[in-house]
Amino acid sequence: MTNKWLWAGICVVLGGLQAWDSGVLRADATIQALVATALLLPVAALLMTERYELRAGAVAAAFVLLTIGRVVSSVPLPTLHIVAFIPAVLIFFSKVVTDRVPGTSS
């Protein structure tokens, strides 16, 4: 992945827009913090490690946090899981490209 900061920024912006569209701002501060953590966890993994397993684990943890937030929230958050979809796709395709292109494996 050539420009991690660009991809991290895209994940934060698109994830933040999706969280806003889901109605997170109407939820309690605890739910907002949970969603913010879920949004930043895969981004931190993307920036801090090259290991696919850690990045995939961060996305899985984000999905769990978003599920908990959606279940616990008193405000309906219908499309909240899409927040984790963007980093999941990015991390999955970075693994596919790394495995397919010679000389790019870590």
Secondary structure, DSSP 4 states (H G I P E B T S, - for coil): ---HHHHHHHHHHHHHHHHHHHTGGGS-HHHHHHHHHHHHHHHHHHHH---HHHHHHHHHHHHHHHHHHHHH-SS--TTTTHHHHHHHHHHHHHHHHHHHSTT---
